[in-house]
Amino acid sequence: MSKPAYLVVDAKGSDPQKMAEYRRLAQIAVEKFGGSYLVRGGAYEVLEGSWRPERLVVVSFPDMAAAGAFYDSPEYIAAREARAGASDFDMLLVEAY
């Protein structure tokens, strides 16, 4: 039985127009691979440590394979190209327990 996978992103954007296009294209790719947004830039509170994400995004996928297919897909490559030069992302993929 496969386990869900979560894409966790700390997005730092500097060009609102490019980031709007990135979000539009990314949404298409996320949906195509069975993903759904759990967190998309909401308020947060740091309880421990020094991590201060600018815009935190968490996307749920059915499993690691679906998340990997999403990341390598032509749809998400187009989204990444749309945000080129307009953002700095820290991104990781983690399998659920």
N, C-alpha and C positions, 0 to 999 in steps of 0.2 A: 504494500500500500504506500502510495507516495504521500509526502508531507508538503503542506503549503510552504511557499517561499516568500520572503519579504525583501523588497528593494527599498533601501533606506538612503535618502539623498539629503545632503546639506547643499542647497542651491544658493549661489551668490551671483545675482544678476545685476548688470549695469545698464542695459538697454531695454527699456520696457516694451518697445515695439517688437524687437527680435524675440524677447522672452514670451510675448503673447503668441507669436507664431509658433515658437517651440512648444508651448503648452497645447496649442490646437493640434499639432502634428503628433505629439507624444500621446495625447488622449486617444487618438485613432489607433496607434500602435498598442497601447495598453489594452484597449478593448478587444483588439484582434486576437490577442494571446491569452484572453480569459482573465486579465488583471482587473483590479479595482483599487481606487484610491481610498486609503484609510485615513491619511493625514495629508493635507495640502496647504501648508503654510499657516496653520492655526496657532493660537497662543500656546506658550509652553512655560514651564517653570523649571529652572535648574535646581536639582536637589543636592547633587554632589558633583565635584569636578569642575573643570574650566571650559567644557565644550559649550559654545554659544552659537548654534546654527543660525544663519541669517534667515533661511526659509527651509523648514523641515518638511520633507515629503516622504510618505511611506506608501508603497504600493504592494498589494497582496497578489500573488500569482498561485495557480493551482499546485505548482511544483517547481523545482529548480530548472528542469528542462524547458518548461514554458517561459520562465523568466529569461533564460539564456537565449531562447529563440526570439523573444521580444527584443532583447538588447542587440542581437546581430541581424535583425530584420531590416529590409530596405526601408520600411516605414519609420523605424526608429533612427536609422542612419540619416534619413532626411531631416528628422527632428533635430538630431545632434548638429547637422550641418547648418540648420536655421539659427541655432544659438551660438555658433562659432564666433569667437571674439567678443561675445556679449555676456559671458558667464564663466564661472568657475564652479565645478561640481565636485564634491566628495561623495562617492557612491559606493555602497556595498550591497551584496546579496547574501541573505542568511536563510538557512533552512529552519523551519519551525521545529519545535521539540517534539 
